[in-house]
Amino acid sequence: MSSSPNTTPSVRVVETVAEREQTSPLTLSPPLAEFVDPDALDALFETTSGTVTFDAWGHRITVAADGTVTAADVDPAESPRLTLYD
């Protein structure tokens, strides 16, 4: 799935995970807001460089200021993570 350059980080997160899961972004449950505040995530990259990493839907998701979003499987035994790197 190819996002436009104007797509917000929160939308890119949902699209990336849905693509990995081979499902529609509308079917991901629970919503992104259960893991991270989508508005805060979007606002963060309006003025900040670096990356944010958090766990959601069984994936470790990394969002970079350049618009890159990656998702990797997470071992269920690991503790959930939220990390901000500058």
C-alpha positions as CSV (number, residue, x, y, z in Angstrom):
1,M,0.0,0.0,0.0
2,S,1.5,3.3,-1.1
3,S,0.7,6.4,1.1
4,S,0.8,9.9,-0.3
5,P,3.5,12.3,1.1
6,N,0.7,14.1,3.0
7,T,-0.5,11.0,4.8
8,T,-0.2,11.4,8.6
9,P,2.1,9.1,10.6
10,S,-0.9,7.6,12.4
11,V,-2.6,6.6,9.1
12,R,0.7,5.2,7.8
13,V,1.0,3.0,10.9
14,V,-2.5,1.6,10.4
15,E,-1.9,1.0,6.7
16,T,1.5,-0.7,7.4
17,V,0.1,-3.1,9.9
18,A,-3.0,-3.8,7.9
19,E,-0.8,-4.6,4.9
20,R,1.3,-7.0,7.0
21,E,-1.8,-8.7,8.3
22,Q,-3.3,-8.8,4.8
23,T,-6.5,-7.1,6.0
24,S,-8.3,-3.8,5.6
25,P,-7.1,-0.9,7.9
26,L,-10.7,-0.6,9.0
27,T,-10.7,-4.1,10.5
28,L,-7.7,-3.7,12.9
29,S,-8.9,-4.0,16.5
30,P,-8.6,-2.4,19.0
31,P,-8.1,1.0,17.4
32,L,-4.7,2.7,17.3
33,A,-5.7,5.0,20.1
34,E,-5.6,2.0,22.5
35,F,-1.8,1.9,22.0
36,V,-0.8,5.5,21.3
37,D,-2.5,8.8,20.9
38,P,-2.8,9.3,17.1
39,D,-3.0,13.1,17.4
40,A,0.1,13.3,19.6
41,L,2.0,10.9,17.2
42,D,1.0,13.1,14.2
43,A,1.9,16.4,16.0
44,L,5.2,15.0,17.2
45,F,6.6,14.7,13.7
46,E,5.4,18.2,12.7
47,T,8.3,19.7,14.6
48,T,10.6,16.8,15.7
49,S,13.2,14.6,14.1
50,G,14.0,11.1,15.2
51,T,11.9,8.0,15.7
52,V,9.1,6.6,17.9
53,T,8.8,2.9,18.6
54,F,5.8,1.2,20.2
55,D,4.1,-2.1,20.3
56,A,0.6,-2.5,18.8
57,W,-1.4,-5.4,17.4
58,G,1.5,-7.9,18.1
59,H,4.0,-5.8,16.1
60,R,6.9,-3.5,17.2
61,I,6.2,-0.4,15.1
62,T,8.8,2.3,14.4
63,V,7.8,5.6,12.9
64,A,10.6,7.9,11.6
65,A,10.4,11.6,11.0
66,D,11.2,11.0,7.3
67,G,7.8,9.2,7.0
68,T,9.1,5.7,7.2
69,V,7.0,3.2,9.1
70,T,8.1,-0.4,9.8
71,A,6.4,-3.2,11.7
72,A,8.1,-6.3,13.0
73,D,6.6,-9.2,14.9
74,V,6.9,-9.1,18.7
75,D,7.5,-12.0,21.0
76,P,4.3,-12.1,23.2
77,A,6.6,-12.7,26.2
78,E,8.3,-9.3,25.8
79,S,7.1,-6.3,27.7
80,P,5.3,-3.7,25.6
81,R,7.6,-0.8,24.5
82,L,7.3,2.9,23.9
83,T,10.5,4.6,23.0
84,L,11.3,8.0,21.6
85,Y,14.7,8.6,19.9
86,D,16.1,11.9,18.8
